[in-house]
Amino acid sequence: MSDESFSAEEFWQDRYGQSDRIWSGNPNAALVRETEGLEPGRALDLGCGEGADAIWLARQGWQVTAVDISRLALDRAAEHAAAEGVGDRIDWQQHDLGESFPVGTFDLVSAQFLHSPVEMPREKILRNAASAVAPGGVLLIEGHGGFPAWEHHPHPDLHFPTPQEVIDDLGLADGQWEVLVSEEHERIQNGPDGQPTTRIDNTVKARRLPA
């Protein structure tokens, strides 16, 4: 069955059902790097998957709302959080972010590699993410700059925006935001054959100015 014949929820449920763990279990390096020095408060983790970022944030003292479209991923993440002793610091919520979004405002809103081979209104979701940042809080968006070398049949309709395109699409109000980071960078990732390859990712980090 092709990706296009799945709903987004069905696609990700099927993806997580293919193995007991599909991600490394380690927090994203950009999240660790870019949150250094931030005072822990309320964090929103969009597309949390199996929970590595949310668990890491909770261990740093954040109170986390972690969101994913896949109930299987969320259940798996909750088990990992309980095993790490931080289950009480994380609120796991199931959302199709194109249709619904967590309520409230947050001191950190993180979207790490929020891409999907099935249709997803990424720009709308990221604008909602910006709206959920509390005054003085930070929006952190990490994305791929292109397909990996081992991807032989790239999805032709999937566009990887540049940092400036991400910022433009956010439509941040003049005088209300400070862009702290807007850059591309290289990252080494092992392919399916175990061989390391260089990928280009990008980081956008912006702070909503205090009222």
N, C-alpha and C positions, 0 to 999 in steps of 0.2 A: 504494500500500500504506500502511495507517495505521501510526502509531508502535507501536500495540499488537501488531501482527503481527510485529514485529522482535524478536529477542533484543537485549539491551543491546549486546552486541559487534557484532552485525550493524548495528544502528542507527548506532553511532558510526563503524564502518568506512565505511558508506554516506555519512554526513555528511562525513567527511574526504575521501572520494573525489570529492566534488562540485566541488572546486577545489584548486588547488595550495597555497593557504593560506587558512584560514578565520578566524584570529585576527590581531591587529595586529602581533604580534612584539614588543610592548613588555611589560615586567613589570607586574603589577597594582599600581596605585598604593597600595593598602592594604598590600601586602607590603613595598614600598619604605619606606613611612612607618613601619610598625610594627616593622620589624627594625632601624631605625636605632639604633645603639649596642649591638646585640647582638654578643657575641664569636663569630666564625664557628667552627662545629664541624660536627656531622653534622646534615643537614637531610633531611626527608622531604616531598616535594611530591606531594600526592594529586590525581589528575586533571590531570596535567601538560600534556595536549594537545600542542601543537607545541613546547613546551619553553621558552617565554620566561622564566617564573619561575625554572625550574631553571638556565637559562643565566645569568640575572642573579645568582642566589645563588652559582653557581660563580665568577663573576667577582669577587664580594666575598670569596672565600676559603673558602666552604663546600664540604664534601664532600657531594654530593647523591645521594639515592636518589629517582628520579622515576618515577611510576607512572601508567599509563593502561590503559584497557580495549582501546584500539585499537592494533593493531600498526602500522597505517599512520601514525598520529600519532607513535608512538614512533620509527619509522624516520625520519620527517621531522624530528623533534626532534633525533635523533642527528646527522643531517646538518648541522643548524643549529649544534649545539654544536661539531662538528668544525671548521666554518668560522670559529667564534669562538675557536678555540684552547683550549676548555675541556672537550673530550670526555673527557679522562682523569679529570675530577673528578665525572663524573655516571654513575651506574649506572641504566640504563633497565630497568624491569621491567614486564612485562604482568601485570595482575591485574584480575579482576572483583572489586572490593573487597567485594562482598557475599558472596563465596565464599572468597577468599584475601586475605592481607595480608602485607606485607613483614615479615621478622623483624628483631629488634633494637630498640634504643631510640635516640632522637634528641634533639638539643638544640633543634631546631625542627621542629615538624610543622605544615605549612601545607595548608589546604584552601580554595582560592579558588574560589568560585562552584561548589561541588560540587552541582549540580542536574542533573536529567535528565528529559526528557519520557517516557522509558520507566522501568519500575519499577526502583527502587534503594533499598535499605534504608539511607537516609542516617543515621538516628539510630544504628543499629548501627555503621556505618562510623566515625562521629565518636567513638563511645565507644571503638572500637578505636584510633582516632587518639590519644585521650587516654591510653590505656594504653601507647602507644609513646613517650610523652614521658619523657625521662630526668629524674632529680631535678635541679632547677634550670633545666630546659628550659621552652620556651614552646610552647603550642598556639595557633595563629592560624586563625580561621575567618571567612571573608568570604562573605556571602550576599546575594542579592537580597531586597528587601522586598516585591516584587510584580512583576507583568508590565509590560513596557514599553508605552508608549502605542500603539505600532504593532502590538501583538499583538492581532489582531481575533478570534481564536478560541482563547482561553486554555485550557490543559489543566485541566479541572475538578478532577481528582484531585491536582494538584500544589499543595502547600501551602508557602508561604514563611514559615518561623517567625520570630518576633521574637527579638531577642538573649536575652531572658529565657527564652523557650521553648528556645532552643539550650542555654543553661546548665542548665536543668532536665533536659533530655533527656540531657545528658552524665553526670549523676549523680556529679559530682565529690565525692570523699570529704572530709568535714569535716576541717579542720585540715591537709590535704595540698596545697591549692591556694590561690592568690591570684588573683582576677579583676582584671585590670589595665584592661581596656576592655570595655564592654558598651554599645553605642550604635548608633543609626541616624544616617545622614548622607546628604546629597544628592550626586549625581554627575551630571555632564553627559555624555551619550552621543549620538553621532550615530545616527539611524535609517537604515533602508534607503534612504531618499530623500536622505540626506546632511544632513538638518536636525537640529540639536541638540535634545535633549529632556532633561528632568530625571528621574532615576530615584532611588528610595530604596533604599539598600543598608544592610547592617548589619555590624558588626564585633564579634567576641568574641575576646578575647585573655586567656589565663590562664597563669600560671606554676606549675609543680609545685614545691613547696617542697623545698629540699634535705633529705635524710634526716638 
